[in-house]
Amino acid sequence: MNTKQLNLADVKNHLWDGMTIMFGGFMGIGTPAKLVQAILDAGIKDLTIIGNDTAFVDTGVGPLITNNRVKRLITSHIGTNPETGKKMIAGEIDVELVPQGTLAERIRAAGAGLGGILTPTGLGTIVEEGKRRITVDDRDYLLETPLHADLAIVLAQKADKMGNLVYELSAQNFNPLVAMAAKTVIAEANSVVDVGAIKPDDVVTPAALVDYIIYPD
């Protein structure tokens, strides 16, 4: 067996209460459903999760919200999942809403080893509260800090046995970013091929970033 192949039943060995998990996907498209279910099955709680959105009640990471596993959420919007809004208003989840481009850049900054990014987005709004304003060449910016995670879960259309990943269409949005910003990366693959079957130019996330692969059934 390839050393990167991981059984779903063993995902629990990489999970614990209070950890930070990044996830790929946009409104559930590109979010690894089997890995989300494995997190649910592990029974862990008090999670911080980071990703573009919380999809819907029963798709994407929505089940983690619905089943009260999330303590803190860093995301760009919550409008498609009413449970997220209800729990935020009730004080059950601490939600940090981040402009979408800023969220992507904060994740990318972590993967690139940067100390943060400077952006004009949010100046003079509630987004600015608690943040440093920095002036460069007579223009003001907000300093946005990097976002790191203990674990990133991604969905690949295709993986080779070394862990090189290819994504499908819009699933390419946040998956490559979160794969750069976490200590451990687990990829759920729709298909797994031999090394060499993926052209080097087609690889989006290189094998060096991927720790484990969940093979298709």
Beta strands, then each sheet from edge to edge (+ up, - down):
strand 1: 20-23
strand 2: 47-50
strand 3: 70-75
strand 4: 94-97
strand 5: 117-119
strand 6: 133-136
strand 7: 139-144
strand 8: 149-156
strand 9: 158-160
strand 10: 165-166
strand 11: 182-189
strand 12: 192-193
strand 13: 212-214
sheet 1: 4+ 3+ 2+ 1+ 8+ 11+ 13+
sheet 2: 5+ 7- 6+
sheet 3: 10+ 9- 12-
end
